[in-house]
Amino acid sequence: MRQIVLDTETTGLDPALGHRVIEIGALELVNRLPTGATYHVYLNPDREIDAGAVAVHGLTNDFLADKPRFADIAREFLEFVREAELVIHNAPFDVGFLNSELAKLGEGPLKRFCTVLDTLKLAKDLHPGQKNNLDALCRRYEVDNSGRAFHGALLDAQLLAEVYLAMTRGQETLGIDVATPAQTQAATLVRRGPLKVVRADAAELAAHTAYLAAMAKECGTEPAW
């Protein structure tokens, strides 16, 4: 399974008002493991960036003046995401902007090339009534975002990848150690004392029930366990 964890930065909040994409950051997961493949580009929007947007991501028109336009990178971007599942936090926002950029070039919407998973929707299903922005999820799943002074598309995609894996499998980091068969066999030969049984408390049971409900809703069928 190939997934692309993706984020964008923009000149403002609404592509219908002429706002544009100015940064795309993405990284590749295959079978839920990072491959090291990334896609990152800054873009010249050919318009002014809202002051409120600059305060969020720190990108200015002077910095972007010599960067390519979306039309220059559209083909390579589509090749990177083709036939993958895009993992995006608040997907309607990013997809809306990318679809707007593609429409300007006479291209069809992203759904022609890939599918989309919205991690904000997933987080709301798992944690109803709680804050579920990326910063809140980093705190909840103990993902280190201390280097995030500004929003940045590639940095946010990297943080989202860790959060997504933690939300869906309990993994806390992209640094995955895979045991070899020999190590696995050796581990089974170690004699251990009696196992201590730690039963889930009410909050953990509720979280597990919510997780299974989210899985059932996503898959369209009840889990087998």
Beta strands, then each sheet from edge to edge (+ up, - down):
strand 1: 2-10
strand 2: 21-30
strand 3: 33-42
strand 4: 85-88
strand 5: 115-118
sheet 1: 3+ 2- 1+ 4+ 5+
end
